[in-house]
Structure formats: structure tokens, C-alpha cells
Amino acid sequence: MSTNNQQQHSPLSKTSLIGGIIILLSILGYYGNKAVQSYLGQQAIEQTGLEVLSLEQALKVAKNSNKLVLADFSAIWCPSCRKLDKQVFSDERVKNQFNQNFVYARIEFDSQAGKSFMKNYQVMGFPTLLVVNAKGEKLVQLPVSYEPSPFLRSLEKVIKARP
């Protein structure tokens, strides 16, 4: 007498197994990609050489130095935000303009400060660049440009219009 050791699987159990594997791989892929994008985002921020302050810290510095705050609402894992860091905020002319006339604040989307920022300034997405005074009052939302020269022109307009 021979014994049949093969188990019969119903099509439903095979489908469930395959579906479970697909879901697991999707979840791992999502979090793996987010981790990689976050790492690349942190590298881009560090390469700017800018001092990264919270909005609260930047407002205090702005008050003491009579400067405006450039509030950069971003997400560490956002490729567009990373592009802005690499192509614009790393430019020496942009950094010089920041140092002379602005205090740079970065507000992270995935934080409590990010949630408050979105609510207080009615911000819908990122990257969003706001210029605020030392009291935290919004003066202007800057257009996002991935080229330093147009971005510098936007900053110069803000400086000229400053009371």
C-alpha cells in the first residue's frame, strides 16, 4: 500500500497565500522606499550647509537680528524637496542671501510642528516656502523654483517690499 504525502490545496488557499505574500512585499517595499528616500533627504539637507532651525527658534533669532524667516515646509522623504535642497539651497548665492536677510526654518511634514504649520498657514502640500516676519505673520508665499536665479529674484522682491 502506498501513501500519498502530497497535500491538496484548494484554489482559494493558494490565492490567499499569494495575496498575503503580495501584501507583505508591498508593505516592505513602501517602508523600505520611505527609509531610502528619508536617508537621501537627510543627506541633501546636510549638503546645503544651512543651519536648520525650528520655526519657533527661527522666530526668536529673527526678532533679535531684525531678519525675516524663510519657512521651508518639506518632507524628508520628498524627492521634490530634495531637489530644492540640492539645486537651490546648496547654491552659494542663495546661502549668502539667506545669511544676510533671512533666518532659515525647516518644518517637517511628518511632525507635530508640521501639522500645526499646515493648520496655521493653510498650507496644503510641500515643498511650500513662506516668508514670515518675526511675529510669525505670513508675508508671502514664494514660488518654488528649482533654479537658483529665479529663486534669488523672488527673495530680492521680498527684501525690496519689506517695510
N, C-alpha and C positions, 0 to 999 in steps of 0.2 A: 504494500500500500504506500503510495507516495503522498507526501504532504505538500500542499501548495502554500508557500510562505508569502506570496505576493498579496498585498492588501489592495482591495479595490477602493478607489477614491471616487466619490461622486463628482460630477462636473461642478456642482455648487461649492464643494470644499476646495477644489483646485482654484476656482475663481476667487474665493475668499482669501486663499493663501497668496495668490498673485496680487490681488488688490492690497492686501496688508503689506506686502513687500514694496509695492509701488508707493504707498503712503509713507512708509518708513524712509525709503530713499528720497522722497520729495522733502520730507521734514529735515533729514540730514543735509540735503543739498541746500535748502533755504538757509539753515543756520550756518552751514559751512561757508556759503557765499557771503552772508552778512558778516561773518568773522573776518574773512579775507578783505572785504570792502572796508570794514572798520579799521583794519590794520593799515591798509593803503591810505585811508583818510587821515589817520594819525600821523603817518609819515609825511603826507602833504602839508599838514598844519605845521609840523616841526620844521620843514624845509622853508617855510615862509620867513622864519626868524622873528616873527611878531610875538610880542608878549600877549598872551591870551588871558583876558580878564573876564570875569562875570559882568553882567550888566550893572549890578549893584556896585562892584568895585570900580568899574569904569565911570559911573556917575560921580563917585567920590573924587576920583582923580580929575575928572573934567571940571568939577566945581573948584578945586584947588588950583588948577592950571589954566582956567578960562578957555577951555577947548570944548569942542563938540564931541559927541560919541558916535562912532560908526558901529552900529549894532548889526552883526552878521548872524542871521538866523539860518542855521545849517544842520545837516545830519552827517554824522561822522562817516556813515556808510554810503552817502550820496555821491555818485560819480560827477554830477554837475557841480556840486560844492567843491569836490576835489579839484576839478578843472579850474575853478575860480581861484583856489589857493595856489595851484601850480603856475597858472598863466598870468594872473593879475597880482595877487597879494605877495608873490615872490619877487615881483619886479622892483628894482631899487628905487625907481622914481615914485612908485606908489608908496613904498615903505617910507620914503622921505616925506611925502605929503602927509601920510598918517602921523608920523612923529612930530611934524610941525604944527598941525592943526586939529588933529583928532586923537581920541583915545579909542582903541580897538576893543570891542567886546564880542565874544562869540557865545551865542546862545544855542545850545544843543537841543534839537527837536525831541530826542528821547529822554527828556529830563523834566522834572517838575518846573524848573525855570522856563523850559520851552513851552510847556502847557500854559503857564501864566503869560508868557510873551505873546503867544498866539491870541489869547483872550484879550489882553490889554491893548494890543495894537492891531487887532483884527487881521492878523497875518494868516494866510491860507496855505502857503507852501514854502518850499525852500529851493535854492537859496533866495533869501529876501534880505535886502540891505536897507536899513533905515538910518537916517541921521537924526539924533535926538539931542536936545540941549541938556545941560547939567541937572535940570529938574526932571528929566525923563520925558519931556514933551516931544512928540514926533514933529520934526520939521519937514522932512521929505523922505520919500522912498526913492532910492536910486535905481535906475535901470541896471539890470545885470548885463554886464559886458564881459566877454572872455578875452578882450584885447585891452592892454594897459592904457593906450592913448585915449580911447573914448571914455574909459572909466575915469581917468585923470581929468578930462574935460568936465565930467559930471561933478567931481569933487570941487573943481575950481568955481563952477557956478554956485555951489552951496556956500563956499567961502565968500564970494563976492556979494551974495544976497544976505549974508549974516548981518544982523543989526549991530 
